[in-house]
Amino acid sequence: MRKDFALPALALVGGAAGFLVRLWQRASALDPTTNLFAHGATATWVLLAVTAAVAVLALVLGSGGRSIPEQEAAQAFQCPSAGYMTLMVVSGMGFLVSAAAGVPQLMQDLRAWQTAPEYNMLPVALGLSILGCLAGAIGSLVLGKSNYRAVSGEQVRLAATLPAYAALPWLIRLYQSYSSDPVLLNSFVPLLAAVFLLLALRGQAAFFFRRPRCRSFTFFGVMGVYFGLTTLADRLSLFDSLLAASFVVCSFGALTALSARRFSPTPLGPRMPREDTNDGTN
């Protein structure tokens, strides 16, 4: 089996299935009056079954492959594919669009806080999430270009941490939004999406600090894409939906590159001569 194709396909197909089942669950099992899900609804059990199946397949397919030694970990995501570069550019542009979409919401939340501070929280997490979008955009674009051109060095190491830093305030924001909701079926999909996407992007950054964890990154990447696509059915705000999609594309690009590095029949080679930004030599 071509695991370099199977793993990205699992993330996409599983995410599409999760999205459709989540839509079904919200349409058939959610009472709009009480905002409660019907107990024992078929759609809920199907969603849990799909989630379990994707998780098991991710663990099984993520085993084996080429090992990546610590001294070569920073080159693990180098990928000469134009498709990979396209994904990273789309991700970077998505982060910028997300930031633009979040500004009106930030202004609205600030006015609500100024009007009734005893009933509204100061939107610090939202403001940090918008700033994180800018960091995520820089990280995605620099990582995409560097991995496409096989560039290494301190500049790439710093860029690799930015998407993970961008995901952290978004997770905090979602937790704040759902912390007052006692219905776990409402919150578990978006919160798990943020958690797994953060873990995947943090795992990607760890490679650039000589901490390669191929199997754990693969699992987190597949589950992050799965939950990220599934939560788009939750009718989040425009800002959160765009940001979730941007993190999904960024994680999917990394998953595709590492899967090709580990499982492709012929190891990937750089499209252009390798560079080292430490000393500027080609």
Buried (B, 14 or more C-beta within 10 A) or exposed (E): EEBBBBBBBBBBBBBEBBBBBBBBBBEEBBEEEEEBBBEEBEBBEBBEEBBEEBBEBBBEBBEEBEEBEEEBBBBBBBBBBEEBBBBBBBBBBBBBBBBEBBEEBBEEBBEBBEEEEEEBEEBEBBBBBBBBBBBBBBBBBBBBBBBBBBBBBEEBBBBBBBBBBBBBBBBBBBBBBBEEEEEEBBBBBBBBBBBBBBBBBBBBBBBBEEEBBBBBBBBBBBBBBBBBBBBBBBEBEEBBBBBBBBBBBBBBBBBBBBBBBBBBEEEBEBBEEEBEBEEEEE
